[in-house]
Amino acid sequence: MTTEDVEVGAQEVRLHLGNAPVQLPEPVAQLARTVAANRKGHATIGALVPSPWLFPGGQPGRPISTTQLTQRLNNLGIRPNQARSTALFQLATEIPAAILARTLGIHTDVAIAWQRLSAGDWANYAAEVSHRYSPGRQHDTP
């Protein structure tokens, strides 16, 4: 992520991860403000041009490595790998593998494996959706 991905306003902070920015809730917004204002990295010391990266790395013009960022988060008691796995498995229980693969940019076989491991079944998803909107059935408002 670059500093341009974080839009800090007077009242709100928006994060640009795709086409539409996401407004960050407090206290996450305050953390983003702090990180954007106090970026540090070995390569930023004495640099003539500020690094565009939100998390500058040890080499000029490069972001922090995944390993280094994971280590920093672990030192703070945050386990990103566990959180990522939990989120992926939750998604795998809720949406079809093909959609999961396309959305995350992973191979369909990987998405299917996650779905099997998480006991998700996209047929249940499709049946639930079709049941909610079947013709002639009294529906609650969606």
N, C-alpha and C positions, 0 to 999 in steps of 0.2 A: 504494500500500500504506500502511496505517496502522500505528501502533505496536501496535495490538491484533492485527495479523496475525502478529506475531512473539512467540512464547511462549518466554521465556527461563527455563529451569529451572536447578537446581543442576548437573545433569550433562548436560543436553541442551537443544537449541534446536529448536523446531518452527515451521514456517512454514505458515500457514493460507492456502491458495490456492483451496480448494474445500471440499467436505464433510469430507474427512479431512485432518488436518494431516500434513505431511511432516517427518520428522526430518532435520535437516541434519547431514551428516558434517563432521568437522574437516578442514581448517581453515576451511571455509565457516561453520560454527557460530560460531567465534570472530569472524569478520568481522561476522556478524549481531549478535552481542553488542555489538561496538564501535560499529556504526552506530546501534543502538537507544539506546545510552547517550550518544552524542555527536552528536545531530542538530543540524545547523546550516543556516541559511538567512537571507537578509536580513530576512525578515519575522519571524523569531523573536527578534531583538534588541529587548529592551524590551517584548516582548509580555506582556500581562497573563495570558493563558491559553496554555498550551503548545500547539503545533500537533499535531494528531492524525496528521499525515503522517510516515512514516518518512523521507522526503526532502522537507522543507519547501521551498516555492518562494519567489520574491521578493515575492509578494503574500500578505498575511495570510489564513490559512485555505485556501490553495491549495497543491497539491503542486508539486514542481519540474517544469518543462516537459520534454517529450521532447528538445527540442533541447539544453537546458542539461545534462541528464543524459548524453546522448550525447557532448557535448563533454567533460564531466568524465571519462567512461570512456575516450574517445580520448586524453586527456592522460595517462592511466595505461597506455596501450598496449593497451587492450581495445577491440576492434572489434565492438560488439554487432550491427550490421547484418549483418556477414559471418557471425557465429555463428548469428544467427536464420535467415538464408537457408540455411545448411548444414543446420540442424536441420529446417527445413520441407521441403527437397528430400529429405532422408533419409526423413522420414515419408511423403512422396509416393511413394517407391519401395516402401514396405512395406504401405500400407493403401489400400483403395478410396477414390476421390475423394469419394464421398458421405459416407463416415465421416469423412474428413479435414475436409470442409466443416462438417459438423455439430459435430465436436469443437472446431474452432477458431473457429466462428462466422463463416466466410467464405462467399462465394457459391460454389456448385458449379462454375460456369464457371472461377473462379479456381483451385480445387483441381484441376480437369481440366487446366488449362494447366500448373500446377506438375508434375503427374504426367507430362505429355508431355515437358516440358523435362528432367525427371529420368530419363526413360526407364523410368519405373515402369509396370507393367501390372497392374491389379487382377485381371485374369483369371488371371494366374499365381498370385497370392495365393490366389484361390478354388480353383484347381486343386491347389495345394500342400496346403491345408487339407483338401480332400476326399480327396486321395490318402493323407494321414496316417491318416484314420479310415474308410477304405473297408471295408465288411463283408467278412468272410472273409479278410482280409489279416493276416498276422503283423505285429504292431506292437511297436516298442520302447515302453517305458513313457513317456508324455508328460511 
